[in-house]
Amino acid sequence: MRAKPKQYSSSQISPSGEIWESPRDMSGMYTHMLLEDFCGSYSVFFSPNWHDRHFYDIEPSSDPLKNILTLQEPWDLDRILDRLLSEITRILIEHGKAYVEIILWKDNDGSIKGISFEPLKPIISITGIHKSLFISRQYSKKFCLYRIDHKRLIVFDLHDLGYSRQFFNRILKRINKRDITKVSDFTFNKNLEFDFTKYAESADYQLLKETKGIHWYGRNSSNQYMDSFYLVWREAKFRCLRKRILDYLLDKINEALLPYHGLAGFSGKVIANCKNVDYSQDFEKLQNGEISVSQFSDRLYLNPEIVEKTED
């Protein structure tokens, strides 16, 4: 919870100091990397220009929504949304469902001057007719019970994206078991026969197999079971999946803002200035030999303006 501006009152009900309840046995190297890659900054991952600090914007640009969303951190929309969306993504992946409280900031006259969002971290949630009940654990180890009206909640659900709520969690658990650091003790025991090379080969194959549904390849571009074409194919598919999640998050936020258009005096929506991630035509050109794997890779990783200048 952010420090509230002195001149405004907050509608926040959720408590401060909620403890993040991550699933158990998720300390492996692969799980850590996957969560970093999936939940990292969307603006860094998708920005057409890495030096541009205007990845997120408001449409139309003249709409007062930017001032409303940045009331606590003036004009820092990128940082506010990057932090929020990364946290929601993490909760979605680990728990399958994420709750976010809509917080209204009002002046002394009762006018809405700001809107912010607070991701909840409940260990138990119960949906009622008009309100949802949450129980969370705080840093003090005490349990906290609170209720929030449904009109002040945004609910994100993996079901909306076509996945079961345990889909990502199962992948995290499986790749956690494949973590090569967990067998390092065997290599120091001379009384045990352990073929490290064979284990590494098996781990490479199993990692690709167990993450095929999300196209992540464990940051190992030298995986012996991937040729250059398969590598860029998986990377492109991974980017498309992350873009689909980003679009879903922004759509849900914009939908939740609709009831406040008249109340807060805005009509705009949040957009993201993403580089193009529709690689279907590029795949076709690659298969037809019109472009090389190297050229396709440039489209994936480089600034589009650099690619265009190179091709010219």
C-alpha positions as CSV (number, residue, x, y, z in Angstrom):
1,M,0.0,0.0,0.0
2,R,1.4,3.4,-1.0
3,A,1.5,6.4,1.3
4,K,-1.7,8.4,0.6
5,P,-1.6,12.0,-0.4
6,K,-2.3,14.2,2.7
7,Q,-5.2,16.1,1.1
8,Y,-7.1,13.1,-0.1
9,S,-9.0,10.3,1.6
10,S,-8.7,6.7,0.5
11,S,-11.4,4.1,0.1
12,Q,-8.9,1.2,0.7
13,I,-10.2,-1.7,2.7
14,S,-7.5,-4.3,2.2
15,P,-4.8,-4.2,5.0
16,S,-1.2,-3.3,4.6
17,G,1.5,-5.8,5.3
18,E,-0.1,-8.9,3.7
19,I,2.4,-11.8,3.3
20,W,3.0,-13.2,-0.1
21,E,1.9,-16.9,0.1
22,S,3.8,-18.6,-2.7
23,P,3.3,-22.4,-3.3
24,R,5.8,-24.6,-1.5
25,D,8.9,-26.1,-3.0
26,M,9.4,-23.4,-5.7
27,S,13.0,-22.5,-4.9
28,G,14.6,-24.1,-8.0
29,M,16.7,-22.4,-10.6
30,Y,14.3,-23.1,-13.5
31,T,11.2,-21.9,-11.5
32,H,13.0,-18.7,-10.5
33,M,14.0,-18.0,-14.1
34,L,10.6,-18.8,-15.5
35,L,8.8,-16.5,-13.1
36,E,11.4,-13.7,-13.9
37,D,10.8,-14.1,-17.6
38,F,7.0,-14.4,-17.4
39,C,6.4,-11.7,-14.8
40,G,9.2,-9.2,-15.7
41,S,8.6,-5.7,-17.0
42,Y,6.2,-5.7,-19.9
43,S,7.5,-2.3,-21.0
44,V,11.1,-3.6,-21.3
45,F,10.0,-6.8,-23.0
46,F,7.7,-5.2,-25.6
47,S,8.8,-1.6,-26.0
48,P,9.6,-0.7,-29.6
49,N,12.2,1.6,-28.2
50,W,14.0,0.6,-25.0
51,H,14.9,4.2,-24.3
52,D,11.4,5.4,-24.5
53,R,9.7,5.9,-21.1
54,H,6.2,6.1,-22.6
55,F,5.3,2.5,-23.1
56,Y,1.9,2.9,-21.4
57,D,-0.3,5.7,-22.4
58,I,-3.9,7.0,-22.4
59,E,-6.1,7.2,-25.4
60,P,-7.1,9.9,-26.3
61,S,-3.9,11.5,-25.1
62,S,-5.7,14.6,-23.9
63,D,-7.9,12.6,-21.5
64,P,-7.4,13.4,-17.8
65,L,-7.2,9.6,-16.9
66,K,-3.4,9.8,-16.8
67,N,-3.6,12.5,-14.0
68,I,-6.1,10.3,-12.2
69,L,-4.0,7.2,-12.3
70,T,-0.8,9.0,-11.4
71,L,-2.1,11.0,-8.5
72,Q,0.3,9.4,-6.0
73,E,3.3,9.3,-8.4
74,P,2.8,12.2,-10.8
75,W,3.4,11.3,-14.5
76,D,5.0,8.0,-13.7
77,L,2.4,5.8,-15.5
78,D,5.0,3.4,-16.8
79,R,6.4,2.5,-13.4
80,I,2.9,2.3,-11.8
81,L,1.5,-0.1,-14.4
82,D,4.6,-2.2,-14.8
83,R,4.7,-2.8,-11.1
84,L,1.0,-3.6,-11.0
85,L,0.8,-5.9,-14.0
86,S,4.0,-7.8,-13.1
87,E,2.5,-8.5,-9.6
88,I,-0.9,-9.6,-11.1
89,T,0.9,-11.9,-13.5
90,R,2.9,-13.5,-10.7
91,I,-0.3,-14.1,-8.7
92,L,-2.1,-15.5,-11.7
93,I,0.7,-17.9,-12.5
94,E,1.2,-19.2,-9.0
95,H,-2.5,-19.2,-7.9
96,G,-4.6,-19.2,-11.0
97,K,-6.7,-16.3,-9.9
98,A,-5.9,-12.7,-8.8
99,Y,-8.0,-10.1,-7.0
100,V,-7.2,-6.4,-7.2
101,E,-9.0,-3.7,-5.1
102,I,-10.0,-0.5,-6.9
103,I,-9.0,2.4,-4.6
104,L,-10.7,5.8,-4.9
105,W,-9.0,9.0,-3.7
106,K,-11.4,11.8,-2.9
107,D,-10.9,15.4,-1.9
108,N,-12.8,17.2,0.9
109,D,-15.8,17.7,-1.3
110,G,-16.1,14.0,-2.1
111,S,-14.9,14.3,-5.7
112,I,-12.8,11.5,-7.1
113,K,-9.3,12.8,-7.9
114,G,-7.4,9.6,-8.2
115,I,-7.7,5.9,-8.8
116,S,-5.2,3.2,-7.8
117,F,-5.1,-0.5,-7.7
118,E,-3.9,-2.9,-4.9
119,P,-3.3,-6.6,-5.6
120,L,-4.6,-8.7,-2.8
121,K,-2.8,-11.7,-1.2
122,P,-5.4,-13.7,0.5
123,I,-4.9,-17.3,1.7
124,I,-8.7,-17.8,1.6
125,S,-11.3,-16.0,-0.5
126,I,-15.1,-16.6,-0.4
127,T,-17.4,-14.9,-3.0
128,G,-20.7,-13.7,-1.7
129,I,-23.7,-12.1,-3.4
130,H,-22.5,-8.5,-3.2
131,K,-19.1,-8.8,-1.4
132,S,-16.1,-11.1,-1.3
133,L,-14.6,-12.2,2.0
134,F,-10.8,-12.5,2.3
135,I,-8.5,-13.9,5.0
136,S,-4.8,-13.0,4.8
137,R,-1.8,-13.3,6.9
138,Q,0.2,-10.3,7.9
139,Y,3.9,-9.8,8.6
140,S,3.0,-9.8,12.3
141,K,1.8,-13.4,11.7
142,K,-1.7,-12.4,12.6
143,F,-4.7,-13.3,10.4
144,C,-6.8,-10.5,9.0
145,L,-10.4,-10.8,7.7
146,Y,-11.9,-8.2,5.4
147,R,-14.8,-7.8,2.9
148,I,-14.7,-5.8,-0.3
149,D,-17.7,-4.9,-2.5
150,H,-17.6,-6.6,-5.9
151,K,-17.8,-3.2,-7.7
152,R,-14.5,-2.3,-6.1
153,L,-12.8,-5.6,-7.2
154,I,-11.2,-6.7,-10.4
155,V,-10.9,-10.5,-10.8
156,F,-8.3,-12.0,-13.1
157,D,-8.7,-15.7,-13.9
158,L,-6.6,-18.1,-16.0
159,H,-9.9,-19.6,-17.1
160,D,-10.5,-16.4,-19.1
161,L,-7.3,-17.2,-21.1
162,G,-8.3,-20.8,-21.6
163,Y,-6.1,-22.4,-18.9
164,S,-6.9,-24.3,-15.8
165,R,-6.0,-22.5,-12.6
166,Q,-3.3,-25.1,-11.9
167,F,-1.8,-25.0,-15.4
168,F,1.3,-22.9,-14.7
169,N,1.7,-24.2,-11.2
170,R,2.0,-27.7,-12.5
171,I,4.7,-26.6,-14.9
172,L,6.6,-24.8,-12.2
173,K,6.5,-27.9,-10.0
174,R,7.7,-30.2,-12.8
175,I,10.6,-28.1,-13.9
176,N,11.5,-27.6,-10.3
177,K,12.2,-31.3,-10.1
178,R,14.5,-31.1,-13.1
179,D,16.7,-28.5,-11.5
180,I,20.2,-29.6,-12.1
181,T,21.5,-27.9,-8.9
182,K,19.5,-30.4,-6.9
183,V,21.7,-33.3,-8.0
184,S,25.0,-31.5,-7.4
185,D,25.6,-33.5,-4.1
186,F,25.8,-36.7,-6.1
187,T,28.8,-35.5,-8.1
188,F,30.8,-35.3,-4.9
189,N,30.0,-38.8,-3.7
190,K,32.6,-41.2,-5.2
191,N,30.7,-44.2,-4.0
192,L,27.7,-43.4,-6.2
193,E,27.7,-43.9,-10.0
194,F,26.3,-40.8,-11.6
195,D,26.6,-39.8,-15.2
196,F,26.3,-36.1,-15.2
197,T,26.4,-35.8,-19.0
198,K,23.4,-38.1,-19.4
199,Y,21.5,-36.4,-16.7
200,A,22.1,-33.0,-18.4
201,E,20.9,-34.4,-21.7
202,S,17.8,-35.8,-20.2
203,A,17.2,-32.5,-18.4
204,D,17.4,-30.5,-21.6
205,Y,14.9,-32.8,-23.3
206,Q,12.5,-32.9,-20.3
207,L,12.5,-29.1,-19.9
208,L,11.4,-28.5,-23.5
209,K,8.8,-31.2,-23.2
210,E,7.3,-29.9,-19.9
211,T,7.2,-26.3,-21.1
212,K,5.9,-26.9,-24.6
213,G,2.5,-25.5,-23.6
214,I,4.1,-22.1,-22.8
215,H,7.0,-22.3,-25.3
216,W,9.7,-21.3,-22.7
217,Y,13.1,-22.9,-23.3
218,G,14.9,-22.2,-20.0
219,R,17.2,-19.5,-21.4
220,N,19.3,-22.2,-22.9
221,S,19.7,-21.4,-26.5
222,S,22.4,-24.1,-26.9
223,N,19.9,-26.9,-25.9
224,Q,21.0,-29.8,-28.1
225,Y,17.3,-30.6,-28.9
226,M,16.7,-27.3,-30.6
227,D,18.0,-26.2,-33.9
228,S,18.0,-22.5,-34.8
229,F,14.6,-22.6,-36.4
230,Y,13.0,-24.3,-33.4
231,L,14.6,-21.8,-31.1
232,V,13.2,-18.7,-32.8
233,W,9.8,-20.5,-33.2
234,R,9.6,-21.1,-29.5
235,E,10.8,-17.6,-28.7
236,A,8.2,-16.0,-31.0
237,K,5.4,-18.2,-29.5
238,F,6.5,-17.2,-26.0
239,R,6.3,-13.6,-26.9
240,C,2.8,-14.0,-28.4
241,L,1.7,-15.7,-25.2
242,R,3.0,-12.9,-23.0
243,K,1.4,-10.3,-25.3
244,R,-1.9,-12.1,-25.0
245,I,-1.7,-12.0,-21.2
246,L,-0.8,-8.2,-21.3
247,D,-3.8,-7.5,-23.5
248,Y,-6.0,-9.4,-21.2
249,L,-4.8,-7.5,-18.1
250,L,-5.3,-4.1,-19.8
251,D,-8.7,-5.1,-21.0
252,K,-9.8,-6.1,-17.5
253,I,-8.5,-2.8,-16.1
254,N,-10.2,-0.7,-18.7
255,E,-13.4,-2.6,-18.2
256,A,-13.2,-2.0,-14.4
257,L,-12.7,1.8,-15.1
258,L,-15.9,2.1,-17.1
259,P,-18.2,2.8,-14.1
260,Y,-16.0,5.7,-13.0
261,H,-16.1,7.6,-16.3
262,G,-18.8,10.0,-15.3
263,L,-17.9,10.0,-11.6
264,A,-14.3,11.0,-12.1
265,G,-14.7,12.9,-15.3
266,F,-12.7,10.9,-17.8
267,S,-13.5,8.8,-20.9
268,G,-10.1,7.4,-21.9
269,K,-8.5,4.0,-21.6
270,V,-5.1,2.6,-20.9
271,I,-3.1,1.4,-23.9
272,A,0.4,-0.1,-24.4
273,N,2.6,0.9,-27.3
274,C,3.9,-2.5,-28.2
275,K,6.1,-3.6,-31.0
276,N,4.4,-6.0,-33.4
277,V,4.4,-9.6,-32.2
278,D,2.4,-11.1,-35.1
279,Y,5.1,-13.2,-36.7
280,S,2.8,-15.3,-38.9
281,Q,4.0,-13.6,-42.1
282,D,7.6,-13.8,-41.1
283,F,7.2,-17.5,-40.4
284,E,5.9,-18.0,-43.8
285,K,8.8,-16.1,-45.4
286,L,11.2,-18.1,-43.3
287,Q,9.7,-21.4,-44.4
288,N,9.8,-20.2,-48.0
289,G,13.4,-19.2,-47.8
290,E,12.6,-15.5,-48.3
291,I,14.3,-14.5,-45.1
292,S,17.0,-16.3,-43.0
293,V,16.9,-17.4,-39.4
294,S,19.2,-14.6,-38.6
295,Q,16.9,-12.0,-40.1
296,F,13.9,-13.5,-38.3
297,S,15.9,-13.3,-35.1
298,D,16.6,-9.6,-35.7
299,R,12.8,-9.1,-35.9
300,L,12.4,-10.8,-32.5
301,Y,15.1,-9.1,-30.6
302,L,16.0,-5.8,-32.2
303,N,14.3,-2.4,-32.4
304,P,12.0,-2.5,-35.5
305,E,13.6,0.8,-36.7
306,I,17.0,-0.8,-36.7
307,V,15.7,-3.9,-38.6
308,E,14.1,-1.6,-41.3
309,K,17.3,0.4,-41.8
310,T,19.3,-2.8,-42.1
311,E,17.0,-4.3,-44.7
312,D,17.0,-1.0,-46.7
